[in-house]
Amino acid sequence: MVSHSRGAAAPLHTPGARILVIEARFYETLADELLKGALAAIEAAEAQAEIVTVPGALEIPGTIAILLEAARQAGRPYDAVVALGCVIRGETGHYDIVAGESARALMDLSVAQRLPLGNGILTVENEAQAFARARVSEMNKGGGAAEAALTVLALKRATQVEHPR
């Protein structure tokens, strides 16, 4: 039996969770604002963030896969991942490749590994749209991506069954 309410969301609380935050720094100022929002949400949930930086959005999925495996092998797996970055449309079709392939790869990772993953890679037409979405004082998409990952993590934790040994 599944129950849910449609009222205001309860505050996220995932104490001790290890959250991998991977950010593309191609647009430095936007990346700073996305990260600020994500870290505030993770801190509010009493989770711990580990931040890793890559050059651009296309490097995010492969790096996540590498780091997930390394953390598992070290016996310290991540509980969730937050991907942050920005792709701004340019004059060529490169935008479509970067936006589509990074999103597809993130979804593939999330589903295949049953991984709570918040996609905070902005895909926008121009810099003004990017800043409106990134700024904590406006749309706070970095915070939203972290909250999405934390929400799925809380659901995952609530549905896991402890097996007797």
N, C-alpha and C positions, 0 to 999 in steps of 0.2 A: 504494500500500500504506500502510495506517495502522497504527501500533503504539501501544500504550499499556501503562502498568503500573497496577496497582491498589494499589501500596504508598503510603507516605507521600508527600505532595506535595513536589516539589522547591521550594526557596526561589524566590520570584518575583524575577526580575532583568530589569528593563527600563530600563537606564541611558539617561538623556537623554529619556525619554518625557515629553511634555507632557500632563498630566492636568488636565482641567477638573473642579473640585469645586464643585458648586452646592448650596447649602444653604438650606433654608427656616428662618427664624429665629422662626417662630410660637411655639415653645416653646423659649425661650433656653437653659435649662439642659440640656435634652435635645440641642439642636443642638450645644452645646459638647462634649458627650460623644461624639456621633456623629462630629463633626469630628476630635476627638482620635484616635479609632481609625483613621479614614480616613487622616489625615496620617501616622500611624506606619507604616501599611502601605505608603504611597507612598514614604516616606523609605527604608524597608527595601529597596524594589525599586530604589533609586537613580533614581527618577523625580522630576519637578518638578511641583508642584501650583500651580494658579492658582485661587484661591477667589473665588467670586462669591456674594453673598447676595441672596435674594428673600424676600418676606413669607411666602408659604405654598406648599404642595405644588402647587397648581394653576398657579402661575407658573413652576415648574421646566421643564416641557417646552418651552414657547414661548421661554423665555430661552435654553435650550440651543440651540435651532434658530437663534436670532439670533446667538449667540456663535460657533457652529460656522461659519456663513457668513462672519461678519466675520473670523474667524481665517484661513479659507481665502483670502479676498480679500487679506488682508495677507501671504499667503505663509507663515504660521506656523500650520498646522492643528494641532488637538488630536489626540492619539493615542487618547485614551479619555476617558470621562466618568464621574464618580461623583455620583449624586443622593442627597442626604440631607435627611431631614425626618421629620415625624411627624403622623399623623392619628389622633386619639383619638375613638372613637364618642361621639356626643352624643345628645340627645333627638330629633333630626330625621333625615331621610334624607340630609342634606348629606354625612355621612360616606361613604355609598356612592358618591355622585357624585365626591367628591374622591379617594377611594382608587382607585376603578375607572378614572376618566378619566386621572388622572396616570400610573397603571401602563400603561394602554393607549397613551397618547401616548409614553411612554418606550420601550415595545417597538416601536412604529411607527418612531420615530427610529433605534433601534438596527438594526433590520432594513433599513430603506430606505437608510441611509447606511453599512451595514456597519461600525458603530461599536461598539467594545467599551464596554459601559455597565453599571455596577454600580448596581442599584436599592436604595438604602438608605433608602427612605421607609417608615418603620414604620407599620403599620396595626394598631391595638390597641384593646382594649375600655376600658382605663383607664390612669391614669398609672403605677401600679405595674408593669404589663406593659411600658410604654414604657421605664421606667428599667431594668428587668431586661434588656431587649434593647439599650439604648443604652450602658450602662456598659461601659467597656473591661475592667473586672475581672469582668464577667459574660459576656453573650452577644456583646458587641462587634460589633454589626451594622454600624456604620460601617466598621470594619476589614474585615469580611466583604464589604461592597459594593465597597470598593477592591480587595480581593484578587480578587474575581470579575472586575472590569474588567481588572485586570492579567493575570490568567490568560488571558482571551480575547485581550488584546493580544499576549501572548507567543505564543499559537497563531497569531494573524494574521501576526505577524512571521516565524514559522517556516515558514509556508506561502506567503509571498509569493515570487514568482519575479522575479529581476532580468532585465530584457530588454536585450539588447545595443543600443547606439545606432548 
